[in-house]
Amino acid sequence: MTGRLYDVAIVGAGPAGSSTATYLARAGWQVALVDRAAFPRDKPCAEYLSPAAEPLLRDLGVMDALAAHPLSRLLGFRIYAPGGGVIQGDFAATKGSDGAALFASGLAVPRSRLDLALLEAAAGAGAEVRERWSLASLALEEDCYHLQPAGPASEPIRARLVVAADGVHSVVARRLGLARPAALHKVALVAHMRGIGGLGDYGEMHVANRRYVGLAPLEPRARGDLCNVALVVDEARDGCKIAGRAEAFLLESLATFPGLRGRLADAAIVRKTLATSGLCTHVRRLSGARLLLVGDAATPLATTIPSPARASSGRCAAHSWRRASAARHWPPVTSARWRWRATTAPTRPSFAGSGRSRG
Ligand SMILES: Cc1cc2nc3c(=O)[nH]c(=O)nc-3n(C[C@H](O)[C@H](O)[C@H](O)COP(=O)(O)OP(=O)(O)OC[C@H]3O[C@@H](n4cnc5c(N)ncnc54)[C@H](O)[C@@H]3O)c2cc1C
């Protein structure tokens, strides 16, 4: 097999892949960053970034690009219980040892914009980006991987190392026999909506009836009311009700949450609703011969929800480059796993603000 030879091929240009590509390209590596999609592209996601993400986004050099559109800053989250009680957590209430607030706000940014900015940063750092390049298979022969794309239009590539950043259904992990079946059977429906009443400067999480929905305002209140609405339901119980009528199901479900009553009269879906399932992945190992898994390809989604408690993917990705750097002297699997745990454990302060009950 032929194809240009790179130091590293990164499969998947989501936050994990693009961030890894930026750091490695900055370090002087020859990087190929491939993705089957053409950017900007949408991704089912609640589109909320914890306050811990912003320093990483600054370090990646994308804050100016993101701020080209008015940025939605969230002051915290409100959690609505099935019985009507509400708990509010304020980011600013999280204090460091000196008593000063650690964070002011989180962000809510459409993934089409966030991921494009991260991809452009990787390209700007020197990574060679190939869009509409879908990995079909890969094989390690002697000291280099041969990556074969699907379809004749794309060229194969070769790389001394591979970073699998191809998301929760990682083709790399499956092709190399590293994936284990997911145990969590949930379906997520993600819409962009306008007209939801009572939105403020807080994200919202509503829990009721074995379903939950997250609301993340995507525009500053003064500029508009575009809102991400991410509903997660049981696949076994609700899956058959969704088929062929995702948007109707979403709207019907929203009306069942006590905290949304009276707020939906003018609500309308304004973008094609995205659906995803199999939200959880498990892998046998996080690294292998000349291989590293990052982002969702490596990380069991602990909550699988649009959760304020989930550490941002950017955070995981920013740490992943260190492991990739170490891969020049490929570490034993056990130490790689240890390092991953040490660097990606959820940052408690990102949502440890003292809550107050409003219900
Ligand atoms: C419903 C839901 C809500 C969520 N809400 C939040 C939230 O509010 N905040 C948060 O921080 N996280 C949230 N997450 C998690 C977040 O979306 C992921 O952690 C994040 O997208 C992982 O980034 P990644 O780069 O690892 O993978 P992805 O963003 O999934 O990117 C993987 C990329 O790989 C590409 N790819 C896949 N297969 C191939 C192939 N064969 N060849 C080439 N390219 C390929 C895809 O096109 C894609 O661009 C949510 C997840 C879900 C499902």
The ligand as a Tripos MOL2 file, in Angstrom:
@<TRIPOS>MOLECULE
LIG
   53    58     1     0     0
SMALL
NO_CHARGES

@<TRIPOS>ATOM
      1 C1        -26.6600   13.7590   23.9970 C.3       1 LIG1
      2 C2        -25.2630   14.1800   24.3680 C.ar      1 LIG1
      3 C3        -25.0590   15.3740   25.0350 C.ar      1 LIG1
      4 C4        -23.7810   15.7800   25.3680 C.ar      1 LIG1
      5 N1        -23.6010   16.9730   26.0020 N.ar      1 LIG1
      6 C5        -22.3590   17.4240   26.3120 C.ar      1 LIG1
      7 C6        -22.1690   18.7150   26.8850 C.ar      1 LIG1
      8 O1        -23.0920   19.4720   27.1220 O.2       1 LIG1
      9 N2        -20.8960   19.1040   27.1550 N.ar      1 LIG1
     10 C7        -19.8230   18.2790   26.9120 C.ar      1 LIG1
     11 O2        -18.6840   18.6860   27.2090 O.2       1 LIG1
     12 N3        -19.9890   17.0560   26.3590 N.ar      1 LIG1
     13 C8        -21.2240   16.6290   26.0440 C.ar      1 LIG1
     14 N4        -21.4090   15.4060   25.4430 N.ar      1 LIG1
     15 C9        -20.2390   14.6010   25.1720 C.3       1 LIG1
     16 C10       -19.5030   15.1800   23.9520 C.3       1 LIG1
     17 O3        -20.3620   15.3260   22.8480 O.3       1 LIG1
     18 C11       -18.3580   14.2640   23.5960 C.3       1 LIG1
     19 O4        -17.6350   13.9480   24.7760 O.3       1 LIG1
     20 C12       -17.4250   14.8950   22.5520 C.3       1 LIG1
     21 O5        -18.0720   15.1720   21.3460 O.3       1 LIG1
     22 C13       -16.2850   13.9150   22.2940 C.3       1 LIG1
     23 O6        -15.4030   14.4890   21.3750 O.3       1 LIG1
     24 P1        -14.5200   13.5500   20.4550 P.3       1 LIG1
     25 O7        -13.6560   14.4630   19.6840 O.co2     1 LIG1
     26 O8        -13.9400   12.4510   21.2510 O.co2     1 LIG1
     27 O9        -15.5840   12.8070   19.4830 O.3       1 LIG1
     28 P2        -16.6190   13.4150   18.4450 P.3       1 LIG1
     29 O10       -16.9540   14.8140   18.7950 O.co2     1 LIG1
     30 O11       -17.7170   12.4080   18.3690 O.co2     1 LIG1
     31 O12       -15.8220   13.4350   17.0750 O.3       1 LIG1
     32 C14       -15.4940   12.2360   16.4270 C.3       1 LIG1
     33 C15       -15.2060   12.5750   14.9680 C.3       1 LIG1
     34 O13       -14.7560   11.3840   14.3370 O.3       1 LIG1
     35 C16       -15.2710   11.3550   13.0210 C.3       1 LIG1
     36 N5        -15.2770    9.9640   12.5840 N.ar      1 LIG1
     37 C17       -15.9990    8.9340   13.0780 C.ar      1 LIG1
     38 N6        -15.7550    7.8160   12.4000 N.ar      1 LIG1
     39 C18       -14.8330    8.1420   11.4570 C.ar      1 LIG1
     40 C19       -14.1800    7.3960   10.4220 C.ar      1 LIG1
     41 N7        -14.4060    6.0810   10.2190 N.pl3     1 LIG1
     42 N8        -13.3050    8.0390    9.6050 N.ar      1 LIG1
     43 C20       -13.0550    9.3630    9.7720 C.ar      1 LIG1
     44 N9        -13.6530   10.1150   10.7330 N.ar      1 LIG1
     45 C21       -14.5370    9.5000   11.5550 C.ar      1 LIG1
     46 C22       -16.6570   11.9600   13.1560 C.3       1 LIG1
     47 O14       -17.1120   12.4880   11.9190 O.3       1 LIG1
     48 C23       -16.4220   13.0520   14.2070 C.3       1 LIG1
     49 O15       -16.1630   14.3240   13.6090 O.3       1 LIG1
     50 C24       -22.6750   14.9690   25.0680 C.ar      1 LIG1
     51 C25       -22.8700   13.7610   24.3870 C.ar      1 LIG1
     52 C26       -24.1560   13.3780   24.0180 C.ar      1 LIG1
     53 C27       -24.3580   12.0890   23.2620 C.3       1 LIG1
@<TRIPOS>BOND
     1     1     2 1
     2     2     3 ar
     3     2    52 ar
     4     3     4 ar
     5     4     5 ar
     6     4    50 ar
     7     5     6 ar
     8     6     7 ar
     9     6    13 1
    10     7     8 2
    11     7     9 ar
    12     9    10 ar
    13    10    11 2
    14    10    12 ar
    15    12    13 ar
    16    13    14 ar
    17    14    15 1
    18    14    50 ar
    19    15    16 1
    20    16    17 1
    21    16    18 1
    22    18    19 1
    23    18    20 1
    24    20    21 1
    25    20    22 1
    26    22    23 1
    27    23    24 1
    28    24    25 2
    29    24    26 1
    30    24    27 1
    31    27    28 1
    32    28    29 2
    33    28    30 1
    34    28    31 1
    35    31    32 1
    36    32    33 1
    37    33    34 1
    38    33    48 1
    39    34    35 1
    40    35    36 1
    41    35    46 1
    42    36    37 ar
    43    36    45 ar
    44    37    38 ar
    45    38    39 ar
    46    39    40 ar
    47    39    45 ar
    48    40    41 1
    49    40    42 ar
    50    42    43 ar
    51    43    44 ar
    52    44    45 ar
    53    46    47 1
    54    46    48 1
    55    48    49 1
    56    50    51 ar
    57    51    52 ar
    58    52    53 1
@<TRIPOS>SUBSTRUCTURE
     1 LIG1         1 GROUP 0 **** ****
